[in-house]
């Protein structure tokens, strides 16, 4: 018998001072049995960083042709394609052909620098690509906030995100690898 997804319900109070985006959002995320809490929370962070009423979560790890999050215009055109992890250049090039902007939230600790060194030349040729890296210490601290039901607040200012609940807060400082 296959394991089912674990459903997480989140009430996210967002104050994105950098973009002037404010509000409280009720979000539901399904965590695939093979997805870690760290990855789930990074998907939530990605949603907060690029919050928009039309921003949607993809179907997850089992849907290889979809991003982790995407933003579609009312006419169906893809404005943003957001990937988590360390995707291959070929996948990102295909995504760039489909969406106006492609964003990678790279994470994985010591795996990120070798991935970056291997992919950098090709990635720099994708004009619509933005690559942000979340260091492992911060992503692990973010995972500690994970619960089936969460009430979180997130403040984004000067490129940093402060995400937390009633008892703890995590400062996330994404490192911009692209564009320079």
N, C-alpha and C positions, 0 to 999 in steps of 0.2 A: 504494500500500500504506500503510495507516494504521500509525502508530507505536503500540507497546504501552506499557503502564505500566511504570515502573521500580520494582522492588521494593527496599525498604529494610528491613533487619532491625536491630532495636535491642534491646539489653539495657539496661534503665533501672533503675538503683538509686535508689529514691525514699525520701526522708526528709521527709515533710510534717509538720513540728513543729506547725504551726498546727492541723491536724486530727487529729494522732496517727495518720497513715497511713504505714506503712513496708513496704518489700519490694523485691524484684527482679522485674522484669517483662520477659518476652520479647514484643516487639511487632513486628508486620509492617505496614508502610505501603506502599501502592501510590501512586506519584506519576504522575498523569495527564500526558501529554506537554506540556500547556499550563500545568501547575502549576509554580510556581517553587520553588526550594529554600527560600526564605524562608517561603512558605506551608506547605510540608510541615513545616518545623521549628516553625512556630506551631501546627500541628495537634498535634504532639508535645507542645509546651508546654501546650496546652489539656488534653490528656489528663493530664499530670502535675498541673496545677492542680486538676483535678476527679476525680482517680483514684478508681476504684471497680472491683471485679471485673466488674461488669456494663456498664461504660462501653465503648461500641463506636464505631469509626470508621464514618462513612457511606460510601457507595459512591463519593463524590468529586464532582468538578466535573460529571460527566456525569449525575448523578442530581439534578435540580433540586428534586424534592419531598422530599429528605432533607437533614438538617443535616450539618455536618462531623463532629459526634460526637453521640451520643445515649445516654441512660441509660434503660433500660426496667426496670420492676418485673417480677417473675416472672409476673404476670398479663397482661403486655403493655402496661400503662399506661406512658406516657412521663413520667418524672420530670424529665429535663433534655433540653433541645434546645440545642445549642451551635453557633453560627455564627461564621465568621471573615470578616473584611472589612468592607464597608460596606453591609449589606443595607437594603432599603427597609422602611419602616414596615409596609406591607401584609403583607409576608412574615412579619415578626415578630409581627404581630397574629394571623395564621393559626397560627403556631407556638404562641403563647400559648394559643390555643384547644385545642391538642392536648397540650401538656406543662405540667407543674406549674411549671417554671421555664425561662425562656429566657435564654441568656447569649450576649452578643456580644463577641468578641475583635476589636476594631477596630484596623486597622493600615493604613498607606498614607502615612505622613508628612504632607505638606501637604494631602492630600485629606481627612483626618479632620476638621479644624475646619469646613470648609464643609458636609460631610455632617452633622455634629453640629448645626450652626446650622439647617440645613434640616429635620432630622428631630426635633429635640429636643422640641418641644411635643407631638407625637404619641407619641413614645417614653415620655415621662414619664407618660402616661396608661395605659401597660401595667404593671399592678401587679407582675406576675411577672418583669419584665425586669431584667437586670443587664448593664451595659455597662462593659467594661474596655478601655482603650486601651494598646497597646504602641507606644512611640515607635520611629521608624524606625532610629535608630542602634542600638538594642538588637536589633530584629528582623533587621537586616542582620548584626550580629555573631553572632546565633543561626544564620543561614544558613551562616556560615563553618564551623560544626560538622558540616554535612551530609556524609554519606558513604553508600555502599551498605550498609555494615555499621558499626554504631556501638555502642560501650560508653560509656554516659553515666551520670553521677550528677546527681541533682537534689535540692537541699535547699530547702525552702520554709519561711520563717519571717518573721513580722511582715509578711505580704503580699508579700514579695519572693521571687523564685526565683533560685537560683544553679544554673545548668545548665552542665555541661562534660564534657570527656573528660580523658584523661591529660595533655594538653598545654596546654589552655586552658579558661577558665571565663568565662561571660557572666552578668552580673547583670541580671535583668529586674525592673523595678519597674512593674507595671501601674498605670495611672492609673484610678481609679474615677470614671466619669461618672454612672452610675446604680447603685444608689440613692445619693442624696447623703448 
